[in-house]
Amino acid sequence: MPDVQTLDLQSFGVVKDMAPHLLPMEAWSLGENVRISGANIERLGPRSQALQPAHAPYFVQMIRGYSGQIYWVYFSLTGAYCIFAGVETDITRVTGVYTATGPADFNSTLLGGIPIFNTGKDVPQYWPLSDPATTLADLPVWGAGNRAKVFRAFGAYLNAYNISIGATVYPNMVWWAHPTDPGGTPISWDETDPTRDAGKKDLPDTESGVIQDARLLRGNMYIYKERSTWVQRFIGGTFKFSFDTFLETSGILGPRCVCSTGDAKWHFVATQDDVIIHDGNNVIPLLTNRMKRTLFNAIDVTAYRNSFTFNHPLKTEIWFCYPATGSAIPNRALIWNYGTGSSIGALTEADIDFQAAGVGDLESLSGDTWDGESVLTWDGGADDYWDSVDRAQVLVCRPDAIKILALDSSSGSDNDGTPIIGTLQREGLAIIGRRKDNSQINDFDRRKSMRRVWIRASGGPINVRVGMQEVVGGDVTWTDSVSFDPTTQLYADFFISGVALAIEFSSSAAFSVSGYKMDLALGGKF
């Protein structure tokens, strides 16, 4: 009677593009609201309110003040606001409200310490002093009638991408200003002035769509169009920048669909038909034979531009958030863990209810004191609190609920009042043993009876059930679930028989699974 056990849960994650009976035992056919954590798979952590905005938030970013203060700036569709020490201040420009239409409009950059914010529909905004007492203002010398879809700092040069000059649109244009001194803003965008180093460049492959986004990687700027990717390099001299095609037929799904890994060595890009990573030289597709067909069949064909990505550095994850068919806003996420040791990482999935994300530090003004004072300053400065700081937190925007939440919050056990149901499922198990090299032996002709499952887990309790298939690829007949408490139990008993078997772990309680072993009895061949 063979004992069949899992060996390593971190290498594969969820695979949906291949039939379950063709997968290694350690791969999963379903993984909802779970993540890879070391060699385990665990339920996602809770989301709870981190900031209390007074307006619907569509964009959020942390800005560090000149004395180290932690400011969180968020935008509604019409205004800008700063939250510091629990107090919200309106920092909307004095010349009028903004005209954004959704989260995909927003982008930002930091030029020599000066935050610059952009909606693509308004004059770009800068924050002169990074202080709640100072409002945002129109970027000087840009031109009141000009617009750009994206702004990015490239060293001392502020770059604008996908330009409108008055009523004329240049969707493939890159425009850079004269280099800026630290703490300043551009003094000229005039490329015809021989005393300035401003310039313009049109990317000529118009059949590849228009510029959607641009991001720095390893000292170069990568410019993403819909069906091509360009690399912009600083070369100095007369021309300042060179522009070359990096990927001729692969671009980006939409704005916000690219981000860096936590070590800043790779770009993660959701393209029009794949998800890839690249380091400026090597390109690695992540979904081949795993999730490519499943994912792109699930994305809504009209609302796909609302998709976005973000890095979750503390969990070595990147989330690709997208609207599933029938939804106008993102409601699903593909989670890629790049910390597994494999070049292609591991995948899981999740339900989401947020539309934008920002990464930064959260300062908790908990009332902890240094020497008996309720609020203590380190060097006499009124803003430099001696207090706890949660590093590299991910804050997400829920404009529908007027909330800004923290992912994997240390408080709470659910998603802002909604239970988190984590589910792991594997169908099509026909393994009857392993060879000396640990490769599995599958037998699709012999009936298998399972009487007991030994489970390595923590947390919970976990609802466990098993299933059977009379034919490979057929419908699964499931047993009733049993409650398994890892603190007091080592195994769960069942009796089921079939050509292929299945197993499921599910719970609204936090849990982690590191492996399982099935006690099998083999019957005759058909």
C-alpha positions in Angstrom: 0.0 0.0 0.0 1.8 3.1 -1.2 2.1 6.4 0.8 2.0 9.3 -1.7 3.2 12.6 -0.4 4.0 16.1 -1.6 7.6 17.3 -1.7 7.6 21.0 -2.3 4.7 23.4 -2.5 6.5 26.6 -3.6 7.8 25.6 -7.0 4.6 25.4 -9.1 1.6 27.2 -7.5 -1.6 27.2 -9.6 -1.6 25.8 -13.1 -4.8 26.1 -15.1 -3.8 25.8 -18.8 -2.9 22.1 -18.4 -5.2 19.2 -17.5 -4.8 18.5 -13.8 -3.8 14.8 -14.4 -0.7 16.0 -16.3 0.6 18.1 -13.4 3.2 17.3 -10.7 1.5 16.4 -7.4 2.8 19.7 -5.9 1.0 21.8 -8.4 -2.6 23.0 -7.7 -5.5 23.2 -10.1 -7.1 26.0 -8.0 -5.6 28.5 -5.5 -8.0 31.3 -4.4 -7.1 34.0 -1.9 -3.8 32.2 -1.1 -0.1 33.0 -1.5 3.2 31.2 -1.6 5.1 31.8 1.7 8.5 30.0 1.8 7.8 26.4 1.2 4.1 26.7 2.3 0.9 28.0 0.8 -1.1 30.2 3.1 -4.4 32.2 3.1 -3.9 35.9 2.3 -3.7 38.3 5.2 -6.5 40.8 6.1 -7.1 44.2 4.6 -8.1 46.9 7.1 -8.4 50.7 7.0 -5.0 52.5 7.2 -6.0 56.0 6.3 -9.4 57.8 6.6 -9.9 59.9 3.5 -12.7 62.4 3.3 -13.0 61.9 -0.4 -13.1 59.0 -2.8 -9.5 58.0 -3.4 -8.3 57.0 -6.9 -4.5 57.4 -6.4 -2.3 57.2 -3.4 1.4 57.8 -2.8 3.8 58.3 0.1 5.9 61.4 0.0 8.7 61.9 2.6 9.1 65.5 3.8 12.4 67.3 4.1 12.6 66.5 7.8 11.7 62.8 7.3 7.9 63.2 7.8 5.7 60.6 6.2 3.0 62.2 4.1 0.4 60.2 2.2 -1.0 62.1 -0.8 -4.2 60.9 -2.4 -6.3 62.2 -5.3 -10.0 62.1 -5.9 -11.1 62.8 -9.5 -11.2 66.6 -8.7 -8.9 67.2 -5.8 -5.6 66.4 -4.0 -5.2 65.8 -0.2 -2.4 65.2 2.2 -2.8 63.0 5.3 -0.2 63.4 8.1 -0.5 62.3 11.7 -4.2 61.4 11.1 -5.1 64.9 9.8 -6.2 65.5 6.3 -5.4 68.8 4.5 -6.7 69.9 1.1 -3.7 70.6 -1.2 -5.6 71.1 -4.4 -4.2 73.8 -6.6 -5.9 77.2 -6.1 -6.6 77.7 -9.8 -9.3 75.1 -10.1 -10.3 71.4 -9.6 -8.9 68.5 -11.6 -10.7 66.6 -14.4 -9.5 63.0 -14.1 -11.9 60.3 -15.1 -10.4 57.2 -13.3 -7.4 55.6 -11.7 -5.7 54.9 -15.1 -5.3 58.7 -15.7 -2.9 59.2 -12.7 0.9 58.9 -12.6 3.7 60.7 -10.7 7.4 61.1 -10.5 10.0 62.6 -8.2 12.3 65.2 -9.9 15.3 66.2 -7.7 13.2 65.8 -4.6 10.1 67.6 -6.0 6.9 65.5 -6.4 5.2 65.9 -9.7 1.6 64.5 -10.2 -0.2 64.1 -13.5 -3.7 63.2 -14.6 -3.1 63.5 -18.4 -6.1 65.9 -18.5 -4.8 68.8 -16.5 -1.6 70.8 -16.3 0.9 68.7 -14.4 1.1 69.6 -10.7 4.1 70.0 -8.5 4.4 70.2 -4.7 6.9 73.1 -4.0 7.7 72.4 -0.4 6.2 68.9 0.3 4.3 70.3 3.2 0.6 70.2 4.1 0.6 74.0 4.4 1.5 74.3 0.7 -0.9 73.5 -2.1 -0.1 71.9 -5.4 0.6 74.2 -8.3 0.8 74.1 -12.1 4.2 73.1 -13.3 6.0 76.3 -14.4 6.8 76.9 -18.1 5.0 73.8 -19.2 2.3 75.7 -21.1 -1.3 75.9 -20.0 -2.6 74.3 -23.2 -0.2 71.4 -23.2 -0.9 67.9 -21.8 1.0 64.6 -21.5 -0.2 61.1 -20.6 2.9 60.3 -18.6 5.7 62.2 -16.7 8.9 60.5 -15.6 12.1 61.8 -14.2 15.3 60.5 -15.9 18.1 61.9 -13.8 17.9 65.7 -13.9 15.7 65.6 -17.0 11.9 65.6 -16.7 10.4 63.6 -19.5 6.8 63.8 -20.9 5.3 61.0 -23.0 2.3 61.0 -25.4 1.9 64.7 -25.8 -0.9 67.1 -26.7 0.3 70.6 -27.7 -2.8 72.7 -27.8 -5.3 70.8 -30.0 -2.6 68.7 -31.8 -1.9 65.2 -30.4 1.5 63.5 -30.7 0.8 60.1 -29.2 4.3 58.7 -30.0 6.3 61.7 -28.8 8.9 62.0 -26.1 9.6 65.5 -24.9 12.3 66.4 -22.3 13.0 69.6 -20.5 16.3 71.4 -19.9 18.0 69.6 -16.9 16.8 70.7 -13.5 18.8 71.6 -10.4 17.9 69.6 -7.2 14.9 71.1 -5.6 13.8 73.0 -8.7 11.5 72.6 -11.7 12.3 72.8 -15.4 13.1 76.3 -16.7 12.6 75.5 -20.4 10.9 72.9 -22.7 12.0 74.8 -25.8 13.9 72.4 -28.0 14.6 75.2 -30.5 16.6 77.3 -28.0 20.3 76.6 -28.6 21.2 77.6 -25.1 19.0 74.9 -23.6 19.1 71.1 -23.7 15.4 70.4 -24.1 14.4 68.1 -27.0 11.7 66.0 -28.7 11.6 62.6 -30.3 8.9 60.8 -32.2 9.0 57.0 -32.0 8.2 56.1 -35.6 6.5 52.7 -35.3 3.0 54.1 -35.4 1.6 50.7 -36.3 2.5 49.6 -32.8 0.0 51.8 -31.1 0.7 54.8 -28.8 2.8 55.3 -25.7 1.1 54.0 -22.6 3.7 54.2 -19.9 7.5 54.5 -19.2 9.6 53.2 -16.3 13.3 53.3 -15.3 15.2 50.0 -15.1 19.0 49.6 -14.6 19.7 53.2 -15.6 17.6 53.2 -18.8 14.0 54.3 -19.5 11.8 51.7 -21.0 8.9 53.1 -23.0 5.9 50.9 -23.5 3.5 51.2 -26.4 0.6 48.9 -27.0 2.6 46.5 -29.3 6.3 47.4 -28.9 8.8 48.5 -26.3 11.5 51.1 -26.7 14.6 51.8 -24.6 15.7 55.4 -24.0 19.4 55.8 -23.0 21.2 58.9 -21.8 24.2 59.5 -24.1 25.0 63.2 -23.4 26.5 65.3 -26.1 24.3 67.0 -28.7 21.4 64.5 -28.8 21.3 63.8 -25.0 19.2 60.5 -25.5 19.2 57.6 -27.9 16.1 55.6 -28.7 16.1 52.0 -29.8 13.5 49.3 -30.2 13.8 46.7 -27.4 10.8 44.5 -28.2 9.4 44.9 -31.7 6.1 43.0 -31.2 5.5 43.1 -27.4 4.2 46.1 -25.6 1.8 46.7 -22.7 -1.9 46.0 -22.0 -2.5 49.6 -20.6 -1.1 52.3 -18.4 0.0 51.1 -14.9 0.6 47.6 -16.3 4.4 47.6 -15.5 6.3 47.7 -12.3 9.7 46.7 -10.9 10.5 43.7 -8.7 11.5 44.5 -5.2 15.2 44.2 -6.1 14.7 46.6 -9.0 16.4 44.1 -11.4 13.4 43.2 -13.5 10.3 44.8 -15.0 7.1 42.8 -14.7 4.9 43.6 -17.7 1.4 42.6 -18.6 1.4 42.7 -22.4 -1.5 42.4 -24.8 -1.3 38.6 -24.7 1.2 37.5 -22.1 2.9 38.4 -18.8 6.7 38.7 -19.0 9.6 39.9 -17.0 12.8 41.4 -18.5 16.0 42.9 -17.3 16.8 44.9 -20.4 18.5 41.9 -22.0 16.7 38.7 -21.1 12.9 38.3 -21.6 11.1 35.5 -19.7 7.4 34.7 -20.3 5.8 33.7 -17.0 2.5 32.1 -18.0 3.4 29.6 -20.7 1.6 26.3 -20.0 0.4 27.7 -16.7 -2.1 30.6 -16.9 -1.8 32.4 -20.2 -4.9 31.1 -21.9 -7.0 31.2 -18.7 -6.0 34.7 -17.7 -6.5 36.4 -21.1 -9.8 34.7 -21.6 -10.9 36.1 -18.3 -10.0 39.8 -18.8 -12.9 42.0 -19.8 -12.4 43.1 -23.4 -13.7 46.6 -22.9 -12.4 47.5 -19.4 -8.9 46.0 -19.7 -7.2 49.4 -19.6 -8.2 49.7 -15.9 -5.8 46.8 -15.1 -2.8 47.7 -13.0 0.2 46.1 -11.3 2.0 46.8 -8.0 4.9 45.3 -6.1 4.4 43.9 -2.6 8.1 43.9 -1.5 7.6 42.4 2.0 6.0 39.3 0.4 8.2 39.2 -2.8 5.1 39.4 -4.9 3.7 41.3 -7.8 0.0 41.6 -8.2 -1.6 42.0 -11.6 -5.1 43.3 -11.0 -7.7 43.2 -13.7 -11.4 43.4 -14.4 -12.9 40.0 -15.2 -15.5 39.6 -17.9 -18.5 41.8 -17.1 -16.7 44.0 -14.6 -15.8 47.7 -15.4 -13.3 47.8 -12.5 -10.6 45.4 -11.3 -12.0 42.5 -9.3 -9.5 39.8 -9.7 -5.7 39.5 -9.2 -3.0 37.2 -10.4 -0.3 37.0 -7.7 3.3 36.2 -8.9 5.7 35.3 -6.2 9.3 35.9 -7.4 11.0 34.7 -4.2 10.6 31.0 -4.8 14.1 30.5 -6.3 12.7 29.7 -9.7 13.1 32.1 -12.6 9.4 31.8 -13.4 8.2 32.0 -9.8 4.8 30.6 -8.6 1.2 31.8 -9.3 -1.9 32.1 -7.2 -5.1 34.1 -7.5 -7.3 36.4 -5.4 -10.5 38.4 -5.4 -10.0 42.1 -4.9 -12.1 45.2 -4.3 -9.6 48.0 -4.9 -8.6 50.1 -7.9 -5.1 51.5 -7.2 -2.2 50.9 -4.9 0.8 52.7 -3.4 3.8 51.4 -1.5 5.4 53.2 1.4 5.9 53.5 5.1 3.0 53.9 7.6 3.7 55.8 10.8 1.6 54.7 13.7 1.0 57.5 16.3 0.1 55.0 19.0 0.9 57.2 21.9 4.1 55.2 22.8 6.5 57.6 24.5 10.3 57.9 24.8 10.4 59.4 28.3 6.8 59.7 29.5 5.7 62.2 27.0 2.6 61.5 24.9 4.3 62.8 21.7 8.1 63.2 21.8 10.4 64.8 19.3 13.9 63.6 18.6 15.6 66.9 18.2 13.1 69.5 19.1 11.4 69.4 15.7 7.6 69.4 16.0 7.2 66.9 13.1 9.8 64.3 13.8 7.9 61.9 16.0 9.7 59.1 17.9 7.2 56.3 17.0 6.8 53.0 15.2 6.9 52.8 11.5 5.7 49.9 9.4 8.0 49.7 6.4 7.1 49.1 2.8 3.4 48.7 3.3 0.9 48.4 0.4 -2.0 50.8 0.6 -4.9 50.3 -1.7 -7.7 52.6 -2.8 -11.4 51.8 -2.6 -13.2 54.9 -4.0 -16.6 53.2 -3.8 -16.2 52.9 0.0 -14.1 56.1 0.5 -11.4 54.1 2.1 -7.6 53.5 1.9 -6.7 50.1 3.2 -3.5 48.3 4.1 -2.8 44.9 2.6 -1.8 42.2 5.1 -2.8 44.4 8.0 -1.6 43.5 11.5 -5.2 44.1 12.7 -8.3 42.3 11.8 -8.9 38.9 10.3 -11.0 39.7 7.2 -11.1 42.1 4.2 -12.6 45.2 5.8 -15.6 43.2 7.1 -15.7 40.6 4.3 -14.4 37.1 5.2 -11.3 35.9 3.3 -12.0 32.4 2.2 -8.7 30.7 1.1 -9.1 27.6 -1.1 -6.5 25.1 -2.4 -7.7 22.4 -4.7 -6.1 19.7 -6.7 -7.9 17.3 -9.1 -6.7 14.5 -11.3 -4.3 12.8 -8.9 -3.3 9.5 -10.4 0.1 9.1 -8.7 0.8 5.7 -7.2 4.5 6.3 -6.1 7.8 7.8 -6.9 11.0 6.7 -8.6 14.4 7.0 -7.1 14.8 10.5 -8.7 11.6 11.5 -7.0 9.7 11.8 -10.3 6.2 10.6 -9.9 4.6 7.4 -11.2 1.1 7.9 -12.6 -1.3 5.1 -13.4 -4.5 6.1 -15.2 -5.8 2.5 -15.5 -5.8 1.4 -11.9 -8.4 2.2 -9.3 -7.1 3.9 -6.1 -8.8 3.9 -2.7 -7.8 6.5 -0.2 -8.5 6.0 3.5 -6.5 8.7 5.3 -4.7 12.0 4.6 -1.8 13.1 6.8 -1.7 16.9 6.8 1.2 19.2 7.6 -0.4 22.6 8.4 -0.9 25.3 10.9 -3.6 27.8 11.8 -7.1 26.9 10.9 -9.3 25.0 11.6 -9.3 23.9 7.9 -12.2 22.4 6.0 -10.8 19.3 4.2 -12.5 17.2 1.6 -11.5 14.6 -1.0 -12.9 13.6 -4.3 -12.8 11.0 -7.0 -13.1 10.8 -10.8 -14.2 7.6 -12.6 -12.5 8.7 -15.8 -9.5 11.0 -16.1 -10.7 14.5 -16.8 -14.3 13.7 -15.7 -16.4 15.3 -13.1 -15.3 15.2 -9.5 -17.5 13.6 -6.9 -16.6 15.1 -3.5 -17.1 13.9 0.0 -18.5 16.1 2.7 -15.9 18.4 4.3 -14.4 17.6 7.7 -12.9 20.1 10.1 -9.2 19.6 10.6 -7.5 21.4 13.5 -3.7 21.4 13.0 -3.1 22.1 16.7 -4.6 18.8 17.8 -4.8 16.5 14.7 -2.3 14.9 12.4 -4.6 13.4 9.9 -8.2 13.2 8.5 -9.9 9.9 7.7 -12.0 9.4 4.5 -12.9 6.5 2.3 -13.1 7.1 -1.4 -12.2 5.2 -4.5 -11.7 6.1 -8.2 -9.3 6.2 -11.1 -8.1 9.7 -10.1 -8.4 11.5 -6.8 -8.8 15.1 -5.6 -8.2 17.1 -2.4 -9.3 20.5 -1.2 -8.3 22.7 1.8 -10.5 25.7 2.5 -11.1 28.1 5.4 -12.0 31.6 6.4 -9.5 31.3 9.2 -5.8 32.0 8.6 -4.0 28.8 7.7 -0.9 27.5 6.1 -0.3 24.1 4.4 3.2 22.7 4.0 2.3 19.3 2.6 0.1 16.2 2.8 0.4 12.5 2.4 -2.3 10.1 1.1 -2.6 6.5 2.3 -3.6 4.6 -0.8 -4.7 1.1 -1.6 -4.4 0.0 -5.3 -7.0 -2.0 -7.0 -6.9 -3.9 -10.3 -6.5 -2.4 -13.8 -9.5 -1.7 -16.0 
